[in-house]
Amino acid sequence: MFIPVIIFLASATFGAPTALSQSESYALASNPETLGAYVREYFSDTPLLADIAWCESRMRHLDKNGQVLRGTVDGDDVGVMQINTRYHGEKAEELGLNLYSLQGNLEYAEYLYEKQGSKPWLASSPCWGKLAAK
């Protein structure tokens, strides 16, 4: 099943988000280098979340077939932040966030981090703990 990915970027003046075309969204989400830069900028106030994104998905939101990346250990983990839909899908929906979209995945990660800190990503802490220590 193909789930469209919609990405919004803040304007240069940090005003309302600017919608990208579907091809621009796909280009950003499917290129780890470009996506990595976007994620690092997005989490500039909480760089640990960018480190977590690297360790969880290697800065990938889509797999090689253009589908939203799913976890290898738990298929309910989705996207660049590997948010588990079984545990967080209902709350994300209440908040109006689509965990399958890049923007929704990142926004929910911020929400989760504010509520629980890095605890939801403890499984990957051996990786991001090393990155954060640098």
N, C-alpha and C positions, 0 to 999 in steps of 0.2 A: 504494500500500500504506500503510495506517495503522499507525504504530508508537506504542503507548501511551506516554505520558510520565508517569513517576512521580517525584515530588519529595519530598524529605525536608527538613524544617527542624529545626535544632537547637532544643531546648526552651529556655525562658527561663533555665534554670540550666545550660545548655550540657551537658546530659546526653545521653542517647541520642536520636537523631533521631526526630521525630514524623512519621508518615506522613500525608500529606494525602489527602483523597478525590480521586477522578479529576476531579471538577468543580473543586475547589480548585486542583489541579495545573494543569489546563488554563487556569483564570483567571489564575494567576500567569504561566505560560509564554506566554500569548497577549497579555499587556498589557505593552508595552515600558516604560511608566512604573513599574509595580509590579515588573516583572522587573529593571529598572535599579536600583531601590533594593535589591532582594534581592542582586543581583550585587555591588553596591558594598559592601554589608555582608559578604557572603561573602568578598570579597577585601580586607577592611579592613586586613589585615596586608601585602598586596601590591597596593596601589592601581594599579600599572601594569597588572595583569591586568584590572582593571575598565576601564581606558582601552582596552586591547586589545579587550575585548568590545564596547565602543562602536564602535570602528573596524571590527572584523570583521563585526559583525551589526547594529549600531545597537540593541543590547540586545534582540534578537529571538531566540527559540529556535524559534518556529513561523512558518511563512509565512502568508499571508492565507487559505489553505485549511485551516489547522490541521495541516499536515504539518511535520515537522522541517525547519527551514531548511537549504537546501543552497547551496553556493557558486555564484556565477555564472560564475567563471572555471574552477573545478574542482568538479564535482558530487560529488566524494568528500569535500569539506569539509562538515561538518555541525554544526548547533547554534549556540548563542550564541558559542562560542569558535572555531567553524569548524575543528574538529579533523579532520584528513584520515584517513579510515578506511583508505585504501590503505596508508598508512605507519604508522598507529598502532592500527588495529583489532585486530590480533593481540595486541599488548602490553596494550591496554585489557582485552581478554578475559581474558588471564592474570591481570590485577589484579582481575578480577571487576567491571569497570566497563562500563556500557552507554553508549556515546558518544551514543546517540540520546535518552537521558534527560537532563534538565537537570542533575540531580545528578551523573551519571556524566561528563557533558561538563565540568562545573566541576571535579570531582575530578581528572580526567585532565589538565586544563589546569594545575592545581597541580603534579601529578607532573611534567609536561613542563617546566614552568618551573624546578622544582628541579633537573632533569637538564641542561637546555639553556639556561636563561635565556629571553630574549625571541626568540632566534634562529628558532624555528618560525613566528613571526609577522612576520618582517622585511618581507614584502611590504606590510604595512599600517603600517610604521614611520613613513612621512611623516605619517600621521594621528596615531598615538599618541605619537610623539615630540614633537609640538606640545602635546598635552594634558599630557604628563608634565612639560614645561618650565614650565607655568603654576604 
